[in-house]
Amino acid sequence: MSRIGKNPVTLPDGVEATFAGRDVTIKGPKGSLNWTVPFEIAFEQADKEITFTPKKEDKQSRALWGLSRAMVQNMVTGVKEGYEKSLELRGVGYRAQAQGQKLTMQLGYSHPVEMDVPAGLTATVENNTIVKIAGFDKQLVGQFAADVRAKRKPEPYKGKGVRYVGEYVVMKEGKKK
């Protein structure tokens, strides 16, 4: 039995859910998100709660049961509160600036690295070294943060690169003489 899937999703005030066949649409103050529930999962809304149940008792259905509940819960949280990821640039000369929907970073290359911020996200820069990515779609926020980090991952000798705020990088010892 799924420990995540058996819990109902509670809709807070200001958030509404609509169903069209297998599609679930969650609307809130920050925006609207849509997701298609897998065929193996049945769902229903009673009052301000959405419950999910598997149609079969096989391994795939149990996995999709927890996934469905988690996806809808993330959508509800996103349209109500939103999500944010913070990245830190470490290294001499490493800096960033946000200009509209474009993020420009100096990461030790011979050229600046420019990235277009996807629609629905906002990127802000604090102190030229902290990049904050915010939006209401958890998957989109996490993916864009991972794409920014992939431009210059933290290296293990000096720790230079782009890392999540609070991320611990295991440092290696340099050459011994």
Order of alpha helices (4+ residues) and beta strands (2+ residues): beta-beta-beta-beta-beta-beta-alpha-beta-beta-beta-beta-beta-beta-alpha-beta
